[in-house]
Amino acid sequence: MRLRHADGTAVHLGYCANVHPVDDVAGVLEQLAVYAEPVRLSLGADRLGIGLWLARDVAAGLAADPSATTRLAVELAVRGLEVVTLNGFPYSGFGDAAVKYRVYRPDWSDRRRAEYTVDLATVLAGLLPHDAARGSISTLPLGWRDPWPDSARDLARRHVDLVGDHLADLAARTGAVIRVGFEPEPGCVIERTEHAVKALAGFDPAHFGVCVDTAHLAVAHEDPAAALTMLADAGIPVVKLQASAALEASQSSDPATLSALARFVEPRYLHQTRESVAGRLCGTDDLDEALRGDRLPGAAPWRVHFHVPLHAEVAPPLSGTHEVLIRTLMEMFGGDTAVTDHVEVETYTWQVLPDGERPGGAEELARGIAAEVAWARAGLVRAGLEAKP
């Protein structure tokens, strides 16, 4: 799905397929038929963007077999789908029963992370539509914050340089311009925008930038305008926007609120929780720690890294950080120039929502994703973009 900014930029809108993670090519092809094409048809769109998540072995296999990549490209075209972006954050096992901290391994100090990203770029070059200006790959924000010694930082820089060399060679050989976006996330080496500016200093902006996830931005209690200004002043491009909303508890010491939050404790993903008191950010690595009373004063609203569906109102006394997403859309697309051209709806938590809120099957999940994309499209239009088929 494409929209157009007044400056002529074609803005690609799609959704991230890590919401139904699979670990083989057959599973990737099945998700196109079971979910992605029905989402497109529900939206009445001629084509729909899908940000594929390709597990490590899938990416390696496709990169080593260009004919397999071509077959995937044909399958996408037949179903009216296009790929301009990949999610390269999870390495493997994103659908496992317990992911938690494992999603940050291997980090960028490990050469395997560079090899995986190289394979993703090779595959994306083979999938990128001929009329797309560029492709993007989102990746983890270097690594989890601890441990991250100077030796890890130096190794990460070396591995990023290896990827940069591959991206330059790929562009020269195929004409495919692909950029990698480091995605700030609570608890990581790059948690907030100021960390991104410091960590990415000296990275080639032709190849590297940030992926702004609006749920993460909200959990970090950042102001969208200030964050984007900081990136622009540092010359760091936004290679992708992940349109997402986090969980918010405005009355964090209220027993009813705490009881409602407890329904979102689950064993698969990490749900970092943050509270900002007088400009000081307090946090826990997971929601259950916050509910036990660890390190959070309960004097101000809590924001929880639990992606909630964009189109659905969160039941009181909780709410979602949709207002941060709306302000980000306005900041990115309401001005004279578009800040980015890739927008991806990324609510990967549908299957771990509390009982009674999870989709009952594939058809219900596809309808929910379609409603989210429609919500995002409406928000982009309100921000000033012109909708295209």
Residue pairs with C-beta under 8 A, 6 or more apart in sequence:
1 12
1 13
1 14
1 43
1 45
1 47
1 48
1 49
1 373
1 377
1 388
2 10
2 11
2 12
2 13
2 47
2 49
2 388
2 389
3 10
3 11
3 13
3 377
3 380
3 381
3 385
3 386
3 387
3 388
4 10
4 11
4 385
4 386
4 388
5 11
5 333
5 337
5 338
5 384
5 385
5 386
6 336
6 384
6 386
7 336
7 337
7 338
9 337
9 338
9 341
10 132
10 133
10 341
10 388
11 333
11 338
11 340
11 341
11 342
11 343
11 380
11 385
12 49
12 82
12 84
12 85
12 132
12 341
12 342
12 343
13 49
13 343
13 344
13 345
13 373
13 376
13 377
13 380
14 48
14 49
14 50
14 51
14 82
14 84
14 85
14 343
14 344
14 345
14 373
15 39
15 48
15 49
15 50
15 51
15 344
15 345
15 346
15 369
15 372
15 373
16 50
16 51
16 53
16 87
16 242
16 344
16 345
16 346
16 348
17 28
17 31
17 35
17 36
17 50
17 51
17 52
17 53
17 87
18 51
18 53
18 87
18 89
18 90
18 94
18 346
18 348
19 346
19 347
19 348
19 350
19 351
19 365
19 369
20 31
20 34
20 35
20 95
20 365
21 53
21 55
21 90
21 94
21 95
21 348
22 28
22 30
22 31
22 55
22 58
22 95
23 55
23 57
23 58
23 92
23 93
23 95
24 55
24 57
24 58
25 58
25 61
25 62
25 68
25 72
28 52
28 54
28 58
28 72
29 72
29 75
32 50
32 75
32 76
32 79
32 81
33 79
34 362
34 366
35 362
35 365
35 366
35 369
36 48
36 50
36 79
36 81
37 79
37 80
37 81
38 363
38 366
38 370
39 48
39 366
39 369
39 370
39 373
40 47
40 48
40 79
40 80
40 81
42 366
42 367
42 370
43 370
43 373
43 374
43 377
45 80
45 389
46 80
46 389
47 80
47 81
47 82
47 389
48 80
48 81
48 82
48 373
49 81
49 82
49 83
49 84
49 85
49 344
50 76
50 81
50 82
50 83
51 83
51 85
51 86
51 87
51 344
51 346
52 83
52 86
52 87
52 127
53 86
53 87
53 90
53 94
54 62
54 86
54 120
54 123
55 90
55 91
55 92
55 93
55 94
56 91
56 92
56 112
56 116
56 119
57 92
59 116
59 119
59 120
59 123
60 116
60 119
61 68
62 68
62 69
62 72
62 119
62 122
62 123
62 126
63 69
63 118
63 119
63 120
63 122
63 123
66 126
69 123
69 126
69 127
70 126
72 127
73 126
73 127
76 82
76 83
76 127
82 129
82 132
83 124
83 127
83 128
84 128
84 129
84 132
84 134
84 135
84 136
84 342
85 124
85 135
85 136
85 137
85 138
85 240
85 342
85 344
86 120
86 123
86 124
86 135
86 136
86 137
86 138
87 137
87 138
87 344
87 346
88 116
88 117
88 120
88 137
88 138
88 139
88 180
89 103
89 138
89 139
89 140
89 183
90 99
90 103
91 103
91 105
91 106
91 112
91 113
91 116
93 99
93 102
94 103
94 348
96 102
96 268
97 267
97 268
98 267
98 268
99 268
99 269
99 270
100 267
100 268
100 269
100 270
100 286
101 144
101 270
103 140
103 269
103 270
104 140
104 143
104 144
104 188
106 112
106 113
106 116
107 113
107 140
107 142
107 143
107 144
107 152
107 156
108 114
108 139
108 140
108 142
108 143
108 155
108 156
108 159
108 160
109 142
109 143
109 151
109 152
109 153
109 155
109 156
109 159
110 155
110 159
111 159
111 162
113 139
113 140
113 159
114 159
114 160
114 162
114 163
117 137
117 139
117 163
117 180
118 162
118 163
118 166
120 137
121 135
121 137
121 163
121 166
121 167
121 170
121 178
121 180
122 166
122 170
124 135
124 137
124 176
124 178
125 135
125 170
125 174
125 176
125 178
128 135
128 176
128 178
133 177
133 341
134 176
134 177
134 178
134 179
134 341
135 176
135 177
135 178
135 179
136 178
136 179
136 180
136 181
136 211
136 239
136 240
136 342
137 178
137 179
137 180
137 181
138 180
138 181
138 183
138 211
138 239
138 240
138 242
138 344
139 180
139 181
139 182
139 183
139 211
140 182
140 183
140 185
140 188
141 182
141 183
141 184
141 185
141 188
141 189
141 190
141 191
141 195
141 196
141 199
142 148
142 153
142 156
142 182
142 188
142 189
142 190
142 199
143 152
143 156
143 188
143 189
144 187
144 188
144 189
145 187
145 188
145 189
145 191
148 189
160 203
160 208
163 180
163 207
164 203
164 204
164 207
164 208
167 178
167 179
167 180
167 207
168 206
168 207
170 176
170 178
171 177
171 178
178 207
179 206
179 207
179 208
179 209
179 237
179 239
180 207
180 208
180 209
180 239
181 208
181 209
181 210
181 211
181 238
181 239
181 240
182 190
182 196
182 199
182 200
182 208
182 209
182 210
182 211
183 210
183 211
183 212
183 213
183 216
183 242
184 190
184 191
184 192
184 193
184 195
184 196
184 210
184 212
184 213
184 216
184 217
184 220
185 191
185 213
185 216
185 272
185 305
186 216
186 219
186 220
186 272
186 274
186 283
186 305
187 270
187 272
187 283
187 285
189 195
189 199
190 196
190 199
190 200
191 220
192 220
192 222
192 227
193 210
193 222
193 226
193 227
193 230
193 231
194 230
196 210
196 231
196 236
197 230
197 231
197 234
197 236
200 208
200 209
200 210
200 234
200 236
201 234
203 236
205 235
205 236
205 237
208 239
209 231
209 236
209 237
209 238
209 239
210 231
210 236
210 237
210 238
210 239
211 238
211 239
211 240
211 241
211 242
212 227
212 228
212 238
212 240
212 241
212 242
212 328
212 340
213 242
213 244
213 346
214 224
214 241
214 242
214 243
214 244
214 245
214 321
214 324
214 325
214 328
215 242
215 244
215 245
215 246
215 305
215 307
215 321
215 325
216 244
216 246
216 305
217 224
217 227
217 324
217 328
218 245
218 246
218 248
218 303
218 321
218 324
218 325
219 246
219 272
219 273
219 274
219 303
219 304
219 305
219 321
220 274
220 281
221 274
221 276
221 281
221 303
224 324
224 327
224 328
224 331
225 327
225 331
228 238
228 328
228 331
228 332
228 339
231 237
231 238
232 339
237 340
238 332
238 339
238 340
239 340
239 342
240 340
240 342
240 343
240 344
241 328
241 332
241 339
241 340
241 342
241 343
241 344
242 344
242 345
242 346
243 310
243 325
243 329
243 343
243 344
243 345
243 346
243 376
243 379
244 307
244 310
244 325
244 345
244 346
244 347
245 307
245 308
245 309
245 310
245 320
245 321
245 322
245 324
245 325
245 347
246 303
246 304
246 305
246 306
246 307
246 308
246 320
246 321
247 261
247 264
247 271
247 303
247 304
247 306
247 308
247 314
247 318
247 320
247 321
248 301
248 302
248 303
248 304
248 314
248 318
248 319
248 320
248 321
249 257
249 258
249 260
249 261
249 301
249 302
249 303
249 304
249 317
249 318
249 319
250 257
250 301
250 317
250 319
251 257
251 301
251 317
252 258
252 275
252 296
252 298
252 299
252 300
252 301
252 302
253 298
253 299
254 317
256 317
257 317
257 318
258 291
260 315
260 317
260 318
261 287
261 290
261 291
261 302
261 304
261 318
262 291
263 354
263 355
264 271
264 287
264 304
264 306
264 353
264 354
265 271
265 287
265 288
265 291
266 352
268 352
269 306
269 348
269 349
269 352
270 285
270 286
270 305
271 286
271 287
271 304
271 305
271 306
272 283
272 284
272 285
272 286
272 304
272 305
273 283
273 284
273 286
273 287
273 289
273 290
273 296
273 302
273 303
273 304
273 305
274 281
274 282
274 283
274 302
274 303
275 281
275 282
275 283
275 296
275 297
275 298
275 299
275 300
275 301
275 302
275 303
276 282
276 300
277 297
277 299
277 300
282 295
282 296
282 297
283 295
283 296
284 290
284 294
284 295
284 296
287 304
287 306
289 295
290 296
290 302
290 304
296 302
303 321
306 349
307 346
307 347
307 348
307 349
308 314
308 320
308 347
308 349
308 353
309 347
309 350
309 368
309 371
309 372
310 322
310 325
310 345
310 347
310 371
310 372
310 375
310 376
311 368
311 371
311 372
311 374
311 375
312 368
312 371
313 319
313 320
314 320
325 379
326 379
329 379
329 380
329 382
329 383
330 382
330 383
331 339
332 338
332 339
332 340
332 383
333 339
333 380
333 383
333 384
333 385
334 383
334 384
343 376
343 380
345 369
345 372
345 373
345 376
347 369
347 372
350 358
350 359
350 365
350 368
350 369
351 358
351 359
352 358
359 365
359 367
359 368
377 387
380 387
381 387
